[in-house]
Structures are given as C-alpha cells and as structure tokens.
C-alpha cells in the first residue's frame, strides 16, 4: 500500500519530467497493490498534471486498486482538467468503475481545536440523531481523531492509513467484573 497527497504525487512526477526520471517515478506508483491519492481535485490541474493523472489512472485500471479522497463530488472533477477529452477518458475509468463511499457530516478537524469547537450543537439536527442527543454525543465522541487512532493502535504514531494495515494490539486492561 502506498499513501500520498495528490499534490505530492504531481510534484514528484513534475520533477521526473524535469530530470528525465518520469518513467521510474511513475512505475513506483504503479507497483503497489493499493495506491491512495489523498485530497484529489483541490485545485485545477495543469496540462502536464492532467496527463500524469491520465497515465496513472489508465495504467492502474483493472490492474491495481486506486483509492481517491476528495472534498469535491466526482461530477465536480471534470472542470479541473484543462482538456475535456482527457478528463472524460481518465474519469470514466476512475468514476464509473468505482465503489463510492460518501461521508456526510462535519469534518473531524474541529475536534482538534483548543477552543473545543468540536462539541456537538444540540440545536443542530445534524448533531442529533432521531431525537436522541445522548446517542449523538456518544457517536461524536467516538469519531474524534485521537479516539480513532486509539482504536487502531494506541501506541502508534502512524497515520490512520498505515495503522489500518497493522494488527490491533490490546493495551488497556479489561474492566473489572
């Protein structure tokens, strides 16, 4: 498994274009069974970035898994490509043969703010599930980044993606009977 920000991937291949090592650099992204591109489509792509993405998507199509995270809906990715034909070809392979997992709700990042901005608003229907504020509080508390990391591997400094590939270790004593 290989995890990278989309911007880092594109910078790496741009460096490969500059120094003549584009093919070996691309090959590195093609070798892993699973490639995760984080923050896909944060800004418009340049023509060379669009070509790099096209090559990656086409060469991984039906050969290796490609996971893409984005703050945009897939329909909003098309205008990010400068060439609509290239966009249609690349995104047809990526979007139409994919399993889509759409996460709704607020970002986890407010939980990390020192001012406590992550606490649920009991007047907000998104924070209250079926009129059960206690349940909403429990759900929100379990979704904090720290608790999510604790559930994966409490002793790890690894990213959540890295931690998911490791076996879980129980580090807490069981509750007394």
Phi and psi in degrees as a GROMACS rama.xvg file:
@    title "Ramachandran Plot"
@    xaxis  label "Phi"
@    yaxis  label "Psi"
@TYPE xy
-130.443  127.236  UNK-2
-114.499  132.382  UNK-3
-153.746  151.588  UNK-4
-70.3898  144.048  UNK-5
-59.7055  -39.7127  UNK-6
-62.9616  -38.65  UNK-7
-67.3073  -40.9173  UNK-8
-58.8624  -47.5232  UNK-9
-66.9613  -37.2058  UNK-10
-64.5689  -40.9846  UNK-11
-61.5829  -46.4896  UNK-12
-69.6395  -31.6786  UNK-13
-64.093  -39.5335  UNK-14
-63.2665  -36.4675  UNK-15
-66.3265  -35.5662  UNK-16
-64.5626  -38.2586  UNK-17
-71.0879  -39.4865  UNK-18
-105.391  6.78472  UNK-19
82.3326  11.7366  UNK-20
-108.526  27.2193  UNK-21
-59.5966  -47.9326  UNK-22
-62.9779  -47.6748  UNK-23
-62.8319  -34.6746  UNK-24
-67.4233  -42.8808  UNK-25
-63.4657  -40.8633  UNK-26
-58.4068  -35.4444  UNK-27
-60.4714  -37.0506  UNK-28
-78.1842  -18.668  UNK-29
-89.0811  -18.0686  UNK-30
-75.25  -32.591  UNK-31
-74.6164  150.466  UNK-32
-66.3473  -34.9649  UNK-33
-128.954  128.148  UNK-34
-118.344  128.869  UNK-35
-113.049  119.317  UNK-36
-103.171  112.484  UNK-37
-91.8077  148.146  UNK-38
57.6308  47.7726  UNK-39
-69.5546  135.749  UNK-40
73.787  32.4104  UNK-41
-72.5124  -26.8245  UNK-42
-148.641  169.574  UNK-43
-64.7376  148.27  UNK-44
-92.211  145.879  UNK-45
-76.8926  165.971  UNK-46
-56.2792  -41.726  UNK-47
-71.058  -34.9575  UNK-48
-64.4873  -41.4294  UNK-49
-62.3401  -40.7461  UNK-50
-64.8962  -40.1295  UNK-51
-62.8881  -44.4917  UNK-52
-63.3975  -41.6419  UNK-53
-58.4097  -47.3808  UNK-54
-61.7256  -44.6351  UNK-55
-61.2826  -50.2373  UNK-56
-62.4274  -44.9522  UNK-57
-64.8971  -41.4247  UNK-58
-75.8577  -24.3524  UNK-59
-88.5441  -15.575  UNK-60
-57.5434  121.929  UNK-61
61.9846  14.3328  UNK-62
-116.731  -43.9044  UNK-63
-141.059  159.649  UNK-64
-80.1287  138.849  UNK-65
-128.964  117.013  UNK-66
-104.624  135.299  UNK-67
-126.071  129.486  UNK-68
-108.923  143.497  UNK-69
-155.697  151.865  UNK-70
-92.6092  3.15007  UNK-71
-115.134  152.251  UNK-72
-72.5843  148.973  UNK-73
-54.4623  -33.5788  UNK-74
-64.2085  -21.9652  UNK-75
-87.1269  -2.05335  UNK-76
-79.7088  -30.0891  UNK-77
-55.6487  -48.1074  UNK-78
-66.98  -11.469  UNK-79
-74.3702  -18.0096  UNK-80
-90.9515  133.706  UNK-81
-71.2553  -22.6657  UNK-82
-114.247  111.083  UNK-83
-62.8446  -29.8136  UNK-84
-68.9301  -43.3355  UNK-85
-63.4496  -42.3201  UNK-86
-60.4069  -47.9254  UNK-87
-61.7746  -43.1074  UNK-88
-66.5866  -46.8963  UNK-89
-68.8994  -48.1019  UNK-90
-74.2382  -25.228  UNK-91
-60.2452  -43.7842  UNK-92
-68.4152  -41.3872  UNK-93
-75.115  -47.5118  UNK-94
-84.5896  -43.6479  UNK-95
-78.9248  -12.5647  UNK-96
-113.783  21.118  UNK-97
-108.244  159.318  UNK-98
-93.579  125.602  UNK-99
-99.8913  127.573  UNK-100
-117.896  112.568  UNK-101
-106.558  120.898  UNK-102
-98.4285  123.35  UNK-103
-106.815  157.345  UNK-104
112.581  -173.451  UNK-105
-78.7133  158.75  UNK-106
-68.0825  152.117  UNK-107
-75.9984  -16.6695  UNK-108
-60.3792  -34.5738  UNK-109
-59.6235  -25.4262  UNK-110
-64.0227  -20.8999  UNK-111
-88.5272  -9.18539  UNK-112
-71.0053  140.61  UNK-113
-67.4546  -20.4425  UNK-114
-83.1056  3.73519  UNK-115
75.1735  25.5034  UNK-116
-63.7226  -5.38034  UNK-117
-91.4861  0.538387  UNK-118
-71.7066  141.892  UNK-119
-66.7046  146.401  UNK-120
-94.1662  112.133  UNK-121
-69.4697  -11.7671  UNK-122
-90.4483  -8.05008  UNK-123
-94.1498  121.334  UNK-124
-60.2318  -25.6974  UNK-125
-68.9187  -25.1329  UNK-126
-91.1639  -11.1623  UNK-127
-115.128  120.482  UNK-128
-97.8227  114.952  UNK-129
51.9141  40.2147  UNK-130
69.3476  22.1476  UNK-131
-117.876  80.7458  UNK-132
-59.1817  -33.3427  UNK-133
-61.3109  -40.7686  UNK-134
-66.5033  -39.9562  UNK-135
-62.392  -40.8697  UNK-136
-63.4131  -43.0381  UNK-137
-63.7734  -42.169  UNK-138
-64.5692  -46.7232  UNK-139
-62.3193  -42.2219  UNK-140
-62.2804  -36.2687  UNK-141
-73.0046  -13.9935  UNK-142
-98.3586  7.27401  UNK-143
-67.9268  147.397  UNK-144
-57.5943  -39.3301  UNK-145
-65.7394  -44.5768  UNK-146
-67.6158  -34.1422  UNK-147
-62.9076  -42.4405  UNK-148
-66.4392  -39.2273  UNK-149
-60.4378  -39.3779  UNK-150
-66.4331  -31.0577  UNK-151
-79.7502  -53.2022  UNK-152
-168.073  95.9791  UNK-153
-60.8615  -24.3651  UNK-154
-94.4477  4.98367  UNK-155
-98.0846  140.221  UNK-156
-95.7048  6.26894  UNK-157
-70.9185  157.203  UNK-158
-67.4509  160.342  UNK-159
-56.5369  -36.5528  UNK-160
-64.6024  -41.0965  UNK-161
-69.4442  -38.5326  UNK-162
-67.1509  -29.8442  UNK-163
-64.156  -24.1008  UNK-164
-87.3851  -7.37566  UNK-165
-97.5471  150.344  UNK-166
-68.5342  146.248  UNK-167
-75.2509  135.355  UNK-168
-110.342  131.658  UNK-169
-84.2579  120.103  UNK-170
-116.173  -9.03889  UNK-171
-99.0707  143.845  UNK-172
-70.6185  143.793  UNK-173
-63.4066  155.021  UNK-174
-64.9808  144.599  UNK-175
-66.0105  148.692  UNK-176
